[in-house]
């Protein structure tokens, strides 16, 4: 599509997400706000992009150089499409390693955009993931004292996000504390400018305790060329775009139903995913494949195929998981290495996904785990997704039409209600046709 002067129409909002589940969550939030939003898996852009476009990478745990390279490639594409504002999306728990990738990717974007300041807004107040005095909390727990410290790929043992970000950044990191955020957008901008002038601060972690803090931060950054954070802050931008005439009146939401066998694939070891799988197992068959047996030469993909054939023949939904108890994961990581074990598990689940989708005809698929979701969708050859509306944490539907029609629910391992697996598969059988949730979501407060 081109405008009458021969140039491509500009994007209002261009998003670079460091994983697929987070990218889909953000896209779903914008869709729920009535913003036409497209999503591409990787940097092969669709011909028809919308008012907002999300490029979902697989860069969260990639080597720093690779993460920066793919991030800049995505940035160049969004800039070529005329993106008014760039957003770098990462996890609400600031998933990272001592060397990156949040700091290096953000600084690379800033250099390309020639911008001097960036806000970092990782909070997801809806799930009580908040930032206070620069420290990340999950409910009443500090991040470094929560189960997140056991994450197999990005264990977070330091709750001080200012310190975490400074450790992987060349620029100086400051804090916009809650007393400033509470005073609103003008105070936020003024405080950042003051810290820049007095102490050379350039990157700013933002305290965020309540939903109205997210709204204030969104308004403070609405004219900034670059913003970073979790998806929740972006949900407060559409009303500002409407006020300024950058977008038309909110659009109705439509998403087609998909029929066919339903399956759940679990790569996440998060406690919430384990609880969801246990609930699902009360009514549907579950197969757990032991990755240790793969190292002993067993064909886990064939074993999973036989299980799936039997489950589909019985006419019900089913689940296949690679998740193991923490002590088993620790043993396998010691023997084979953290990244190698994660890659092996992703590879096995990806091959299983190809079998159940391409050979056995599964057309409704729930995947638990951010890295797992990206690996599986790429293995299936899916490049573009039509996001459905966000409804609650962990509930983001999408439909792909190429290379075959399939309904997807891609969720972070840490999110979602206890009965999400069954309810998501059932929900995929029904169309979505509703008005935007402008009055009901995001939550007030």
PARO-531880 format. One record per residue (C-alpha): residue in three letters; chain; z negated, x negated, y negated. Coordinates in steps of 0.25 Angstrom, whole numbers, plus 5000, padded with zeros to 4 digits. Layout:
<sites>
   res   chain     zz     xx     yy
   ala       A      Z      X      Y
...
</sites>
This chain:
<sites>
   res   chain     zz     xx     yy
   unk       A   5000   5000   5000
   unk       A   5004   4995   4986
   unk       A   5001   5000   4972
   unk       A   5013   5003   4963
   unk       A   5013   4989   4957
   unk       A   5015   4983   4971
   unk       A   5001   4978   4973
   unk       A   4991   4982   4984
   unk       A   4980   4992   4979
   unk       A   4967   4985   4977
   unk       A   4955   4986   4986
   unk       A   4942   4991   4979
   unk       A   4934   4984   4989
   unk       A   4937   4973   4999
   unk       A   4927   4970   5010
   unk       A   4926   4957   5019
   unk       A   4916   4960   5030
   unk       A   4911   4949   5039
   unk       A   4911   4958   5051
   unk       A   4917   4971   5056
   unk       A   4905   4980   5057
   unk       A   4901   4977   5043
   unk       A   4915   4979   5038
   unk       A   4916   4993   5045
   unk       A   4902   4997   5040
   unk       A   4906   4994   5025
   unk       A   4920   5001   5027
   unk       A   4913   5013   5032
   unk       A   4903   5013   5021
   unk       A   4915   5013   5011
   unk       A   4922   5024   5019
   unk       A   4909   5033   5018
   unk       A   4909   5031   5003
   unk       A   4924   5036   5003
   unk       A   4931   5023   5001
   unk       A   4944   5021   5009
   unk       A   4941   5008   5017
   unk       A   4949   5000   5026
   unk       A   4944   4989   5036
   unk       A   4951   4978   5042
   unk       A   4946   4970   5054
   unk       A   4950   4956   5049
   unk       A   4959   4952   5038
   unk       A   4972   4959   5043
   unk       A   4972   4970   5032
   unk       A   4978   4984   5035
   unk       A   4989   4988   5026
   unk       A   4981   5000   5021
   unk       A   4968   4996   5014
   unk       A   4959   5006   5007
   unk       A   4950   5006   4995
   unk       A   4941   4996   5002
   unk       A   4944   4987   5013
   unk       A   4935   4979   5023
   unk       A   4940   4967   5030
   unk       A   4930   4965   5042
   unk       A   4930   4950   5047
   unk       A   4922   4944   5058
   unk       A   4916   4933   5050
   unk       A   4901   4935   5050
   unk       A   4898   4924   5061
   unk       A   4911   4916   5059
   unk       A   4910   4902   5055
   unk       A   4908   4901   5040
   unk       A   4922   4895   5038
   unk       A   4929   4906   5046
   unk       A   4921   4917   5039
   unk       A   4925   4912   5025
   unk       A   4939   4911   5029
   unk       A   4940   4925   5034
   unk       A   4932   4931   5023
   unk       A   4942   4924   5013
   unk       A   4954   4929   5020
   unk       A   4948   4943   5020
   unk       A   4945   4941   5005
   unk       A   4959   4937   5002
   unk       A   4965   4950   5008
   unk       A   4956   4959   5001
   unk       A   4959   4952   4987
   unk       A   4974   4953   4990
   unk       A   4971   4968   4992
   unk       A   4965   4968   4978
   unk       A   4950   4970   4982
   unk       A   4942   4973   4970
   unk       A   4929   4969   4976
   unk       A   4926   4961   4989
   unk       A   4914   4963   4998
   unk       A   4909   4954   5008
   unk       A   4902   4962   5019
   unk       A   4891   4956   5028
   unk       A   4880   4961   5037
   unk       A   4868   4968   5031
   unk       A   4859   4958   5038
   unk       A   4867   4947   5031
   unk       A   4872   4941   5044
   unk       A   4875   4927   5042
   unk       A   4872   4913   5047
   unk       A   4866   4901   5039
   unk       A   4880   4896   5035
   unk       A   4886   4910   5033
   unk       A   4894   4918   5033
   unk       A   4890   4927   5021
   unk       A   4888   4916   5010
   unk       A   4901   4908   5013
   unk       A   4910   4920   5014
   unk       A   4904   4926   5001
   unk       A   4905   4913   4994
   unk       A   4920   4912   4999
   unk       A   4923   4926   4993
   unk       A   4916   4923   4980
   unk       A   4925   4910   4978
   unk       A   4938   4917   4981
   unk       A   4934   4929   4972
   unk       A   4929   4919   4961
   unk       A   4916   4927   4960
   unk       A   4902   4921   4956
   unk       A   4892   4931   4962
   unk       A   4891   4939   4974
   unk       A   4880   4950   4979
   unk       A   4875   4950   4993
   unk       A   4871   4964   4997
   unk       A   4868   4964   5012
   unk       A   4858   4976   5013
   unk       A   4860   4988   5020
   unk       A   4849   4997   5015
   unk       A   4853   5009   5024
   unk       A   4847   5001   5036
   unk       A   4836   4994   5028
   unk       A   4843   4981   5027
   unk       A   4838   4977   5014
   unk       A   4837   4964   5005
   unk       A   4824   4961   4998
   unk       A   4821   4949   4990
   unk       A   4833   4943   4997
   unk       A   4828   4946   5011
   unk       A   4835   4955   5021
   unk       A   4827   4965   5028
   unk       A   4830   4975   5039
   unk       A   4821   4986   5037
   unk       A   4807   4979   5036
   unk       A   4811   4966   5043
   unk       A   4817   4954   5036
   unk       A   4831   4951   5042
   unk       A   4826   4937   5048
   unk       A   4815   4945   5055
   unk       A   4823   4956   5061
   unk       A   4832   4956   5073
   unk       A   4843   4950   5065
   unk       A   4837   4937   5067
   unk       A   4842   4938   5082
   unk       A   4857   4941   5078
   unk       A   4865   4933   5088
   unk       A   4875   4929   5078
   unk       A   4869   4929   5064
   unk       A   4854   4929   5066
   unk       A   4847   4931   5052
   unk       A   4834   4924   5052
   unk       A   4832   4923   5037
   unk       A   4830   4936   5029
   unk       A   4832   4929   5015
   unk       A   4847   4932   5012
   unk       A   4846   4923   4999
   unk       A   4843   4912   5008
   unk       A   4853   4915   5019
   unk       A   4864   4917   5009
   unk       A   4861   4904   5001
   unk       A   4861   4896   5014
   unk       A   4875   4899   5016
   unk       A   4880   4900   5002
   unk       A   4884   4889   4992
   unk       A   4881   4898   4980
   unk       A   4867   4902   4975
   unk       A   4861   4914   4981
   unk       A   4852   4924   4972
   unk       A   4845   4937   4975
   unk       A   4846   4950   4967
   unk       A   4833   4956   4970
   unk       A   4829   4970   4972
   unk       A   4823   4972   4958
   unk       A   4836   4968   4952
   unk       A   4844   4977   4962
   unk       A   4835   4988   4959
   unk       A   4839   4988   4944
   unk       A   4853   4990   4947
   unk       A   4867   4984   4946
   unk       A   4866   4978   4932
   unk       A   4853   4971   4936
   unk       A   4860   4966   4948
   unk       A   4871   4960   4941
   unk       A   4863   4954   4930
   unk       A   4853   4948   4940
   unk       A   4865   4941   4947
   unk       A   4871   4936   4934
   unk       A   4857   4931   4930
   unk       A   4855   4923   4943
   unk       A   4869   4917   4943
   unk       A   4866   4912   4928
   unk       A   4852   4907   4931
   unk       A   4853   4902   4945
   unk       A   4868   4901   4949
   unk       A   4866   4912   4959
   unk       A   4879   4918   4965
   unk       A   4876   4925   4978
   unk       A   4866   4936   4977
   unk       A   4858   4943   4988
   unk       A   4854   4957   4983
   unk       A   4841   4963   4987
   unk       A   4844   4977   4992
   unk       A   4833   4987   4996
   unk       A   4839   5001   4994
   unk       A   4852   5008   4994
   unk       A   4852   5009   4979
   unk       A   4851   4993   4978
   unk       A   4864   4993   4986
   unk       A   4870   5003   4976
   unk       A   4866   4994   4964
   unk       A   4871   4982   4970
   unk       A   4885   4989   4973
   unk       A   4885   4993   4958
   unk       A   4881   4979   4954
   unk       A   4892   4973   4962
   unk       A   4903   4983   4960
   unk       A   4911   4974   4950
   unk       A   4909   4961   4958
   unk       A   4921   4955   4965
   unk       A   4913   4952   4977
   unk       A   4901   4958   4984
   unk       A   4894   4955   4997
   unk       A   4885   4963   5007
   unk       A   4883   4973   5017
   unk       A   4891   4985   5017
   unk       A   4880   4994   5011
   unk       A   4882   4989   4997
   unk       A   4897   4993   4997
   unk       A   4894   5007   5000
   unk       A   4889   5009   4986
   unk       A   4902   5003   4979
   unk       A   4911   5016   4981
   unk       A   4904   5024   4971
   unk       A   4906   5013   4961
   unk       A   4921   5012   4964
   unk       A   4922   5027   4962
   unk       A   4915   5027   4949
   unk       A   4925   5016   4944
   unk       A   4937   5023   4950
   unk       A   4940   5011   4960
   unk       A   4941   5021   4971
   unk       A   4945   5036   4972
   unk       A   4935   5047   4976
   unk       A   4929   5045   4990
   unk       A   4938   5047   5001
   unk       A   4935   5056   5013
   unk       A   4933   5049   5027
   unk       A   4941   5051   5039
   unk       A   4940   5044   5052
   unk       A   4948   5049   5065
   unk       A   4941   5051   5078
   unk       A   4944   5043   5090
   unk       A   4943   5047   5105
   unk       A   4942   5038   5117
   unk       A   4931   5031   5125
   unk       A   4919   5026   5117
   unk       A   4912   5012   5119
   unk       A   4901   5004   5112
   unk       A   4902   4989   5112
   unk       A   4889   4981   5108
   unk       A   4889   4967   5104
   unk       A   4877   4967   5095
   unk       A   4863   4963   5099
   unk       A   4856   4970   5088
   unk       A   4845   4979   5092
   unk       A   4851   4991   5086
   unk       A   4864   4990   5094
   unk       A   4855   4988   5107
   unk       A   4847   5001   5103
   unk       A   4861   5008   5101
   unk       A   4866   5003   5114
   unk       A   4853   5007   5122
   unk       A   4855   5021   5116
   unk       A   4869   5022   5119
   unk       A   4866   5018   5134
   unk       A   4858   5030   5136
   unk       A   4871   5039   5136
   unk       A   4882   5029   5139
   unk       A   4885   5017   5148
   unk       A   4882   5003   5142
   unk       A   4887   4990   5148
   unk       A   4880   4977   5143
   unk       A   4888   4964   5146
   unk       A   4880   4951   5147
   unk       A   4887   4940   5139
   unk       A   4880   4930   5148
   unk       A   4888   4935   5160
   unk       A   4901   4931   5152
   unk       A   4897   4917   5152
   unk       A   4895   4917   5167
   unk       A   4910   4922   5168
   unk       A   4908   4937   5170
   unk       A   4919   4946   5164
   unk       A   4911   4955   5155
   unk       A   4923   4962   5150
   unk       A   4927   4966   5163
   unk       A   4913   4971   5166
   unk       A   4913   4979   5153
   unk       A   4927   4985   5156
   unk       A   4923   4990   5170
   unk       A   4910   4997   5163
   unk       A   4919   5003   5152
   unk       A   4929   5009   5162
   unk       A   4918   5016   5169
   unk       A   4911   5021   5156
   unk       A   4925   5026   5151
   unk       A   4927   5033   5164
   unk       A   4914   5040   5163
   unk       A   4919   5046   5150
   unk       A   4908   5040   5141
   unk       A   4905   5030   5130
   unk       A   4900   5016   5134
   unk       A   4895   5003   5128
   unk       A   4896   4988   5131
   unk       A   4887   4978   5126
   unk       A   4885   4963   5125
   unk       A   4871   4964   5119
   unk       A   4860   4957   5126
   unk       A   4845   4955   5124
   unk       A   4841   4945   5113
   unk       A   4836   4935   5123
   unk       A   4849   4935   5131
   unk       A   4857   4933   5118
   unk       A   4848   4921   5115
   unk       A   4850   4915   5128
   unk       A   4865   4916   5127
   unk       A   4866   4911   5113
   unk       A   4858   4899   5117
   unk       A   4868   4897   5129
   unk       A   4881   4900   5122
   unk       A   4879   4900   5107
   unk       A   4877   4911   5097
   unk       A   4891   4913   5092
   unk       A   4898   4910   5105
   unk       A   4889   4921   5112
   unk       A   4893   4931   5101
   unk       A   4907   4928   5102
   unk       A   4907   4929   5117
   unk       A   4900   4943   5116
   unk       A   4910   4948   5106
   unk       A   4922   4943   5114
   unk       A   4917   4950   5127
   unk       A   4914   4963   5119
   unk       A   4928   4962   5112
   unk       A   4935   4960   5126
   unk       A   4927   4972   5131
   unk       A   4931   4980   5119
   unk       A   4946   4977   5121
   unk       A   4944   4982   5136
   unk       A   4938   4995   5132
   unk       A   4947   4998   5120
   unk       A   4960   4993   5124
   unk       A   4959   4995   5139
   unk       A   4949   5007   5141
   unk       A   4953   5015   5129
   unk       A   4939   5015   5121
   unk       A   4942   5021   5108
   unk       A   4928   5023   5102
   unk       A   4921   5010   5100
   unk       A   4907   5006   5095
   unk       A   4904   4991   5093
   unk       A   4890   4986   5089
   unk       A   4890   4972   5083
   unk       A   4897   4967   5071
   unk       A   4903   4954   5077
   unk       A   4906   4962   5090
   unk       A   4913   4973   5082
   unk       A   4922   4963   5075
   unk       A   4926   4956   5088
   unk       A   4929   4969   5095
   unk       A   4937   4975   5084
   unk       A   4946   4963   5083
   unk       A   4947   4962   5098
   unk       A   4953   4976   5098
   unk       A   4963   4972   5088
   unk       A   4958   4982   5077
   unk       A   4961   4977   5063
   unk       A   4959   4990   5054
   unk       A   4948   5000   5054
   unk       A   4946   5014   5048
   unk       A   4932   5014   5044
   unk       A   4924   5027   5045
   unk       A   4912   5031   5036
   unk       A   4899   5024   5037
   unk       A   4888   5034   5041
   unk       A   4876   5026   5044
   unk       A   4872   5011   5047
   unk       A   4881   5006   5059
   unk       A   4890   5019   5059
   unk       A   4904   5015   5055
   unk       A   4915   5021   5062
   unk       A   4930   5016   5061
   unk       A   4943   5019   5068
   unk       A   4954   5009   5071
   unk       A   4969   5014   5074
   unk       A   4975   5001   5077
   unk       A   4978   4996   5087
   unk       A   4972   5008   5093
   unk       A   4963   5020   5088
   unk       A   4948   5017   5090
   unk       A   4935   5021   5084
   unk       A   4925   5010   5081
   unk       A   4911   5009   5077
   unk       A   4907   4995   5073
   unk       A   4893   4993   5070
   unk       A   4883   4982   5067
   unk       A   4874   4979   5078
   unk       A   4861   4982   5070
   unk       A   4866   4996   5064
   unk       A   4867   5010   5069
   unk       A   4859   5022   5074
   unk       A   4854   5021   5088
   unk       A   4864   5031   5094
   unk       A   4876   5025   5086
   unk       A   4884   5021   5098
   unk       A   4885   5035   5104
   unk       A   4886   5042   5091
   unk       A   4897   5033   5085
   unk       A   4906   5035   5098
   unk       A   4904   5050   5097
   unk       A   4907   5049   5082
   unk       A   4921   5042   5084
   unk       A   4926   5054   5091
   unk       A   4925   5062   5078
   unk       A   4933   5061   5065
   unk       A   4927   5058   5052
   unk       A   4931   5066   5040
   unk       A   4921   5067   5029
   unk       A   4918   5065   5015
   unk       A   4913   5051   5010
   unk       A   4898   5050   5011
   unk       A   4896   5047   4996
   unk       A   4884   5056   4995
   unk       A   4877   5053   5008
   unk       A   4879   5038   5009
   unk       A   4875   5027   5006
   unk       A   4860   5031   5007
   unk       A   4853   5032   4993
   unk       A   4841   5024   4990
</sites>
